Amino acid sequence: MISIWQTGIVTALIESTDDKEIPYRIIFLRHFRPPKDIKYHYRNVVNKYDYFYKEVHQGYIPILMKCLDLKAEHVVADVGSGTGAIAKDLFELSGLHNPIWCVDPSVEMQEVARQKKGVYPVVKTAEEFFSNPQISERFDRVLATMSAHHFVNPDAVYKGILCSLRPGGFYVQLTGTLKSSLPLFKGVKNLMSQCFERGKEISSPLLKEIGVNSNISHQEFSFSAAVTKSKLYEKYRCRFLSVLQHLSDDEIEEGIRELENEYYHNVKDDELINYECTVLVTRAEKVA
Ligand SMILES: C[S@@+](CC[C@H](N)C(=O)[O-])C[C@H]1O[C@@H](n2cnc3c(N)ncnc32)[C@H](O)[C@@H]1O
C-alpha cells in the first residue's frame, strides 16, 4: 500500500513492505509548499491593489458598462468586489440610486472599499451570501470581475446568483484570457491558464442541471493598456496575482530575468510598455 505523509515542510510517498524490521520505505520525498490562504494573499496586496490594477480597471469599465446596461433604479451586487474600485466607477457612471452590494470575504479589501462612494460592503464569501434564501429575486444585476476562479463551490454559487436575480435580470462575469500582447514568463503561463479555465465553468447545461433557466452568451472584448517597466516588475515582485503565490521569490526573479533578456533590455525603467488585453465576458440572463 502506498500512502502520502505530509508536514508543513516535506511530502513523502510511503510504501509498506513485508519486512518486519523496516515496515515502510520512503519512495519519494520532496519539499512541500503548503497551499497559501487566499485571505493572506489579499491582505498582503491590499495597500497597492488599486495602483496595481489601475490600467486594467480602466479597460474593464467601458466593457462592463456595455454588458451590464445599468439603469439608475437597478439593485446591483458585485461578487468578489475587492477594494470596490469597479463598483465605485459603475455607481458614478450610471447614476445608481442605491449603492452596490460589494460581497467579498477579505476584511482588509473591504476596509478600503468602505471608504468609496457607492459601495455597500458585505464581508462574506459568495458561497455564504448567495446561499441565503432571503436574497431571492433581490437583484437586477450581479457582476463578478476576475473573482469567479476563487469560488470554492462554483455550481452552488451560480445557482444562488441566478436565484438572487429578478426575472429578466442578468449575471455578468468577466475573466481574463491568455490573449494579451504583454508577454508572460514561462512559470506563470500555466498557472494563469488554470485560473482562467476555472472562470469559464458557467454554462447553460450546468444551470439547467441545477434547475435554473437562463440564456448564456460568451463574448471576448479587447482593450489597450500601458504600464511602465518598473511597475510591471514591481507587480510581479509583490505577487499582484493570487496565482503568483505558488512561485518562490527566486522563481519570480528568474521570470523577470527572462522578460528582461527576451523583451525589455532596451526599455527604460520609466518607459511605458503598451499592450492589448483580451477578456471573456459571460452573460447569464434569468429567464422568467
Ligand atoms: C482578483 S480580486 C478581484 C477584485 C475585483 N473584482 C477587481 O476586479 O478588482 C478577487 C477577489 O475575490 C475575493 N474572493 C476570494 N474568495 C472569494 C469567495 N469565495 N467569494 C467571493 N469573493 C472571493 C478576494 O477576496 C478578492 O478580493
The ligand as a MOL file (V3000), in Angstrom:
LIG
                    3D

  0  0  0     0  0            999 V3000
M  V30 BEGIN CTAB
M  V30 COUNTS 27 29 0 0 0
M  V30 BEGIN ATOM
M  V30 1 C -8.6140 39.3400 -8.2000 0
M  V30 2 S -9.6060 40.0170 -6.9170 0 CHG=1
M  V30 3 C -10.8040 40.9010 -7.9160 0
M  V30 4 C -11.3450 42.1080 -7.2010 0
M  V30 5 C -12.2310 42.9980 -8.0690 0
M  V30 6 N -13.3730 42.3060 -8.5930 0
M  V30 7 C -11.4060 43.5820 -9.1870 0
M  V30 8 O -11.5810 43.2120 -10.3460 0
M  V30 9 O -10.5600 44.4140 -8.8680 0 CHG=-1
M  V30 10 C -10.5460 38.6370 -6.3360 0
M  V30 11 C -11.3950 38.9440 -5.1040 0
M  V30 12 O -12.2000 37.7770 -4.8270 0
M  V30 13 C -12.3100 37.6570 -3.4150 0
M  V30 14 N -12.7000 36.2750 -3.0520 0
M  V30 15 C -11.9120 35.2380 -2.7160 0
M  V30 16 N -12.6460 34.1530 -2.4410 0
M  V30 17 C -13.9420 34.5090 -2.6130 0
M  V30 18 C -15.1950 33.8240 -2.4840 0
M  V30 19 N -15.2510 32.5400 -2.1110 0
M  V30 20 N -16.3350 34.5140 -2.7030 0
M  V30 21 C -16.2790 35.8130 -3.0860 0
M  V30 22 N -15.1350 36.5000 -3.2410 0
M  V30 23 C -13.9780 35.8620 -3.0080 0
M  V30 24 C -10.9520 38.0840 -2.8830 0
M  V30 25 O -11.0170 38.4600 -1.5060 0
M  V30 26 C -10.6090 39.2400 -3.8380 0
M  V30 27 O -10.9750 40.4800 -3.2950 0
M  V30 END ATOM
M  V30 BEGIN BOND
M  V30 1 1 1 2
M  V30 2 1 2 3
M  V30 3 1 2 10
M  V30 4 1 3 4
M  V30 5 1 4 5
M  V30 6 1 5 6
M  V30 7 1 5 7
M  V30 8 2 7 8
M  V30 9 1 7 9
M  V30 10 1 10 11
M  V30 11 1 11 12
M  V30 12 1 11 26
M  V30 13 1 12 13
M  V30 14 1 13 14
M  V30 15 1 13 24
M  V30 16 1 14 15
M  V30 17 1 14 23
M  V30 18 2 15 16
M  V30 19 1 16 17
M  V30 20 1 17 18
M  V30 21 2 17 23
M  V30 22 1 18 19
M  V30 23 2 18 20
M  V30 24 1 20 21
M  V30 25 2 21 22
M  V30 26 1 22 23
M  V30 27 1 24 25
M  V30 28 1 24 26
M  V30 29 1 26 27
M  V30 END BOND
M  V30 END CTAB
M  END
